[in-house]
Each structure stands twice: as structure tokens, then as C-alpha cells.
Amino acid sequence: MASQHDFTQGPIARQLFYFSGPIILANLLQVSYQLIDSLWIGNLIGANALAAVSLSGTVLFTVLSFVIGLNNAALTILSQQKGRDSGEGLRHYLNAFVVLLAGMSIGLGMIGFIFAEPLLRLIGTPEEIMPMAVAYLKINFIGMLFLFGYNFIGTALRSVGDSKSPLYFVAIAVGLNTVMDPLFISVFNWGVEGAAYATIISQGAAFFIGFFYIRRKRILPFTRPTVPAKREVLDILRLGIPAGLQMSVISAGILAIMSVVASFGPAVVAGYGAAQRLDSLIMLPAQALGTAINSMAGQNIGAGQWDRVALVTRYGFFYNLAIMFVIAAILYIFAEPAVRLFLKEEEAVEFGTQYLRGVAFFYPFLGINFILNGTVRAAGAMFQVLILNILSFWVLRYPLTYLFAEWYGQSGIALGIGVSFVISSSFAFLYYRYGKWREIKAISEK
């Protein structure tokens, strides 16, 4: 097999550095994918089209949250099998994931295609943009198999230590989408439907290229799909369902916080929205480190090398602090010009700048959550991480944001969110230090 890395031996600090780098770049490309899509649609079709796509994207993100959950389960189970050096176990669980994901993608694709309009009405889509939103959503549901497969291939490769190949596949998808968007939208005059076709074709191309690359290089032991064993399906669902619910908890928490922000008027909402766009870039290194640690710790847990699991976490912890404090300092200095990239209205720029400077040096504490959760997730503690996320958003972040906003006005929003980062990272550390996650069996024994 080629392009794999055995993380159960060798220098951990160097491995973590080189393994997480391509994940950061792949995540950056994913963010740019959405940004480029929005730029083409907004500029070539108009604001109504962009609104239609944004609302359709909300529905797609809800579906994708469960895919992310299953991918987190895949990363844990497959990396542990890799650490055990169990080729048979890796083959069996790969087959189980392929069968489950294929079934889910076909089923969800059909349901979503049929019920696209009712789903959009459920979230209050205005009538004037309904036809565009329905068309865009239906086409994306047709390509659901590509979306699922494209994401799973990247996850499976990272589980065996290959983070470079997924980066190339994401780059292919982004490159194709960048070219096809204006071609389908403007030259072929397909409008919003053209943007949707560009998305599923680019993801489909990346999926097929990734699949044939894996087969040719024999990186993963894919076989002809067969009915998986009951215990394999139960293992996947036992880890995948709570991991998927984590994303739902996060999405609902973000909406609740937005309700606090909205109470201060449109200028504050606009400034906060610009800050959140920057936030998605700021957290990329910590998120990538969390993914890398999940894979590296998973392999070592599978091999029973708990001393290396502790070292992986420790190096991730210090990498996070070093990187995130540097980013925080840069953000604090350049907050205003960064916000002005998105906004021109002075009142909105003022709040966005104030918010970013207020929360900047709290970001390293949020990064700690990604690091520690990556380690315990590698052991299979998906339900426990779900509880930590519920605590983080619903016991800490939303109530503290509400209280500090009541006490200090709009300037209290950043303070409330920042303080919640500190306290939630303390909870994550306490569970990592004293919790029983080391006793969890992610994979059922025969």
C-alpha cells in the first residue's frame, strides 16, 4: 500500500505538523469553494438568487451534519483498525460504511427531491425566490451520492495517515466549480440551476478520481459491496448518531446566539455576520489539528500505545496555543481592515471591529476544545462529546452571551462568548483528565 503513515511509531511532533498542514489547506479550499460559489451567483444572477441558494444551503447543511457525524465515526473506527494492523477489520468496516452511506445518500436524495418545496416552506422561504430555491435544492439532492462519497473518501484516507491526497481531490472540485459556475450560469444561461449542476459535477469528478486513485494505488482495501455484519452496523450507528447530533446542537446554538445579536439592530447583525465569516477562517488551524489528532490518537489507541496518545494530545495542545495566539494578535491589530473587506457602513464596521478585538484572545481556548475532543473522540466517546457540546452552547455560550449583553449592551456579546470559550475548555480538560473515555470500546469484539 502507498501513501499511508503509521502513527504508532516515529516522531510525533513532526508527524502532527506535516499531517495537519494539508488538512488546513483542504479546509481553506472548502471555505473558498462556498465563497466563490456565492460570488458568481451574487454577481451574475443577483441578490434574490443568492438568497435562494443560501436558504437551500441551510437545508443541505442539516443533511450534511449527519454525514459529518458518520465521517467522524469512520475516522475513529478505521484509524483504530489501522493501528491494530487489522487488514481484515479495515476491509469489513470500509464495506459497512460504503453500504450504509450509499443507502443513506440514495434514500435522502429521493426524499429530498420529493419534499424540496415543503422543506423550504418550513424554514420560511419567501415566495418570490421559491422557484429558484426549489430548483437548486432538487439538483443538489440528485447529486447526494457524490457529496457523501466525496467526503467519505477524504475521511477514509486520513484514517490511514494520508492527508495529502484528499487535498488534491478538494482542489480538483474547487477548480472545476470555479470554471463551470460562470460557464453554466452566464454562457449557457442556466441561472441558479447551472450553479447547482456545476456543484454536483465538480463533486462527482472529485469522487470518481478519488475512488479510482485509491483502487489503483491500493491505499484502502475496498471490495465489492456485501451486506455488512450486524455488529459493524451497530458500531457505526452507535458512534455516528451522537456525532451527527453534535452538529445539530451547534447549529441550533448558533441560531440562538444570533437572536441575541439581532436584538441590537441590523448594523450589529451585519457586523457580527462579517466577523463570523472571518471566524470560519480563524478556526481552520484548530479544526485541522483536531481532525489530525483524531486520526493519530485513533491509530495509537488501536495499537494500545496510550503513552503516545498522551503525547499526541500534548503536542496538539501546544501547537494550538502557539498558532492561535499569533492569529489572535494579528486579528486584534488588523480587525478593522478585515471587517471592511465585507462592509462599508461605519456603524456595522465599528461593531464588527469591536467584537473581533473583544473575542480575539479567547480563540485559543476554543481551540483547546477541538484538541481535547479530537483525542476523546478517537476513543469512541461520541456521546460524551455531544454532552460537552450541549454544555458549551446551551449551558454556557447562549446564557452568558444573553447575560453579558443585558449587562454591558452590544459590547457584552464578545465578552459573553469569550468567557464561555474559557469555561467550556475547562470542562473539556476535566473530562480528558478524569473521564472514563479510555475504557470505551469503539469496536465490538467478535
N, C-alpha and C positions, 0 to 999 in steps of 0.2 A: 504493500500500500504506500501511496505517496502523499506528501503534503500534510502529514499528521505530526503532532507533537505530544510526546509523553511527558506530562507534567508531574509524574510521580518521582522524577529524578532530575537533577540539574539545578542551576542557579535560579531561584525563584524570582528574585528582583528583576533580573534580565528578562526572564520569560514573561512576566507580567507586563513589563514595559513594551516588549515587541508584540505581544499578543493583543493587548488592548488598543494599540495605535490604529490598526486597520478597522477596529470596531468603531472608534471615534470618527474616522473618516467616512465609514459606511453610514453611520447615524447622521453625519453632517449632510451627506448626499441625499438621505431620505428627507431631511428637512428642506433642502433646496428643491427636491422633487415637487413638494407641495407648493413652495413659494413660486417656482417657475410656472406651474400649472395655473396658479391664481393670477400671476402677472399677465399671461397670454389671454386668459378668459376675460379678465377685467378690462384689458386694453383693446382686445379685438372684438369682443361682443358687447360688454357693458356691465354696469353695476348690477342689473337685475339677474344677469347670467351668473355673476359671481355669487350673488346671494343664493341662487338656486343650487349651485354647486356646494356652497358652504353648508346649507341645510341638509343636502343629500349626504355630505361628508359626515355629519353628525350621526346619521343612521348607520353608515358604513363603519364608523369608529366603534359604535356599540357592538356590532357584529365582530369586528376585528379584535375587540378586547378579549373575547373568548379564545380567539386564535392565539393571541399573545400568551394567554394562560396556558394553553396546551403546549405552546413552544417553550415556556418556562419549565413545564413538566418534562418535555422532551430533553431539554438541556441537562436537567438533573439526572434523569434515568439513563440517558445514553452516555453521559460523561462518567457516571458510576460504572457502567458496563465496560467502558473503555479502560477505566482504572483497574477493574478486575481482570483485564486482559481476556474478557469473555467474548470471543468472536461469535459464538452461538447465541449468547444473550443479546448482543448488539443486533444481530440479524433478526431475531424474533421480535424485539421491541421496535425496530425500524419498520418491520412489516405491520405490526399492530398500529403504529402511528399513521402509516400510509393509508391503511384501510379505513381507520376512523376519520382521518382528515378528508379523504376522498368522499366518504359517505356524507360527512357534515357539509362539505362545500357544495355537493350536488343538491342535498336537501335544502340547505339555506338559500342556495341560488334560486331554486324553484319557488320556494315560499316567498322570498324577497321580490322576485319578478312579479308574482301574482298580487302580492299585497303592497307594492311600492307606494301607490297613492294613499291607501289608508294609513300607512306608517308616516307619510309626510304630513297628512292632516293631523295626526296625533301630536306632532310637535309644532303645530300652528303655522304651517307654510302658507303664505299669502296666495290668493287665487291667481294674481297676475303672473306669478312665477311658477305656478304648479306644473304646467305642461313641461317646461324645461327641466324642473327638478325630477319629475317622474321619468322622463326620457333618460336623463343622466344616471339615475339610480338603477333603472332596469338594465341598462347596458353593463353597469358595473357588477350587478348580480349575475349576469350571464358569464362574466369572467371570474367568478368567485373561486373556481378551481385553481386558476393561475395565481390569484392573490394568496391562497392558502399554501400552494406548493412552493411558490417563490420565497415566502417567509420560512417555511419548514426546512428547505434545503440549506439556507444560511444557518439556521439553528443547529441542524444535524452536523454540519461541517465544523462549527465552533465547538461542539461537544467532543470532537476528536482532536481538537487543537489547531484547526485550520481557520484562521480569521481573515486570511488574505483573499481566498477565492470568493467568499461572499461579497467582499468589497468590489471585486471586478464585476460580479453579476448586478449589483446595485448600480454601478457606474454605467453598465450597458442599458439598464432600464431608464435611468435618468437621461442618458444621451439620446436614446430613441424617442423618449417622450418630448424632449426639448425640440427635436426636429419635426416630429409628427404633429404636435399641437398646432403650430401656425399653418402647416400644410393642410391638415384636415379641417381646421376651423375657417381659415380665410380663403385658401386656394380652392379647395373642394366645396367650400361654402356649406359645411355640415353643422356649423354652430356648436352648441353645447354637446350634441351627440358626437361630433368629431373629437372633442376633448376626451369624452368617455372612451371612444374607440382607441384613441392614442394611448390611454392608460392601460387598457386590458391587453393591447397588442404588445406594448413595451414590457409589461409584466410577464406575458406569455412567452415572449422571446427570451427573457432572462431565465424563466423557469426551465424551458427546454434546453437552453445552452448549459445551465447548471446541471440538469439531470444527465445529459449526455457526457458532460465533463466528468462527473462522478463515476459513471459507468466505464468510461474509457480509462481513467486513472485508477479505478478500483479503490477509491478512497473509502467508500462505505459499502457494506455487503448487502446492497439492495437485491431482492429476489422477486420472482413473480408473486403478486399478492395472493395470500391464502387467508382463510378465516383464522383470526388470532385466538389464542387461548383466553379463557375467561379471566384468569388471574392477571394477564397482561392488560386487558381492557380495564379491569377494576383498578389496577395500579395507576394507569393513565388518568382515569376519571377522578380517582381519589386525590391526585395532585393537581390535575388540570382545572377542575371546577373551582376550588378555592382560589387558585391563581387567576382565573378569569374574573371571579367576583372582585378581586383586588382592584382591577381596572374600573369596574362599575362603581366601587366605593370612591375611588379617586375622582372619577368624572362627576359624580353627584356632589362630592365635596367642593370641587372647583366651581360648580354652578351655585352652591350655597354661598361661597365667599363672594362670587360675582354679585349676588343680591345685596350684600353689604356695600360693595363698591358702587352699585347703581343708585343707592340712596343718596349719593352726593352729587348726582347730576351727570350729564353727558360728557363734560370736559374731563372729569375724573375717570369715567369709564374709558374714554379714548386714551388717556394717559396710561391707565392700567393695562389696556389692551396692547399698546406699544411695548410696555415693559414685559408683558408675557411673551411676546414674540422674541424678545431678546433672551428671556428666561429659558426658552426652548434650546437656545444655542449655548447659554452659560452652563447648563447642567449636562451637556453632552459628555465631557470627560468623566464625571462621576458615574453617569449611567453606564458608560462603556466599561469602566473599571468594575462596576457591579456585575455586568454580564461576564467579563473575563474571570472574575473571582468565582462566579457560579460554576463555570466550566472547570477551572483549575482545582478548586476545592472539591468538586464532584469527583474528579478522577482520583484524587488522593483519599477521599472518603471511601470510594470503591476499593482502593488498594489497602485501606486500613492504616494509612500513614497520617495520623492525627497531628503529629508534630509539624508536618508540612502544611496541613490545613491552617494551623495557628500562624505559621509564617506567611502564608498567602494573605491571610486577613491583615496581619500586621503591616506588611509592605503596602497593601492596598490602602490601609488607613493613612499611612504617612504620605503616599503619593497623592491621595485625595486632598489632604491638608495643604501640601505644597502647591499643587496646581490651582486649587480653588481659592486660596488666599491671594495668589498672584492675579487670578482673574478678577477677584473682588476689588483689589487695589486699582486695576486698570478700569474697571467698571465705575468705581467711585470717581475717578478723575475725568473720564470721558462720558459720563452718564448723559449730559445734556446733548452733545452732538449725536450720540447714539439714538436718543429718542427722536431727534429732529430728522432722522432718516425716514421716519414713519409719519411724523406730524408737523404741522406748521402753526396751528393755533397755540398762542402763547400760554393760555391757561392750562391746556392739556399737556403741553411740553413741561410746564412748571411742575405739575403733579407727577408726571412720569419720571422726571429727574429726581424729585424729592423721594419718590418711592424707591427707585433703584439705589440711591445713596443710603437710604434708611435700611434696606434689606441686604446690601452687598456683602457685608462681613458676617452675615448669618448663613450664607450659602454653603460654606464648608461643613456646617453642622447637618444640613440637609444631605450633603454628600456622604456623611458618615452612615446615614440610614441605608443608602444604596450599597455601601461596602458590607456592612454587617448583615443586611438582609440577603445579599448575594451569597454569603457563607452559609447561613442557616437554611436558605432555600436549597442549596446544593445537597443538604442532608435530607431534604424532603419535607421541611417544616412550612408547607404552603399555607395550611390553616392558621398557623401561628403568625405568619407574616400578614395574613388577612386581618387578624385581630390587631396587630400593630398598626396597620393602615387605618383601621376603624378608629383606634385611639388617636392616631396622628391627625386625621381630618375632622372627626366628629366630636372628640372629647377635647382636643387641643386647638387645632388651627381655626376652625369656624367660630367656636365660642370666644377664643382670645381675640380674633380679628374683630368680632362684634363688640366685645367689651372695650378694647383699646380705641376703637372708632367712636364709641359712645363717650369715652373719657377725653380723648385728645383730638377728636374730629378726623378729617381725612388723613392727617399725618400719622394717626394711630394705626392705620391699615398695615403699613410696613412693619411697625413695631410688633403688632399682634402676630403677624405671620412669622417674623423673625424669631420671636420668643418661642413660638410653637416648634420651630426647627430645633432649637436647643433642647427643649424638654423631650421631644419625640426621639431625638438621637440618644438621650439618656435612657429612655425605655428600651430602645434597640440594643444599647450596650448591656443593660441589665439582663435582658433575655439571652444575649450572646454569652455573657459571663456565667449566669446562674441557671439558665433554662435547660431543659432536657432534650434539646434538639439533637444531641449526639447519639441518643438512644433510638431515634426514629429509623424505621426500616422503609426506605423509599421503594424497594423492590421486594416483592413477596418471594419467599423461597419455595422451590418446588417441593 
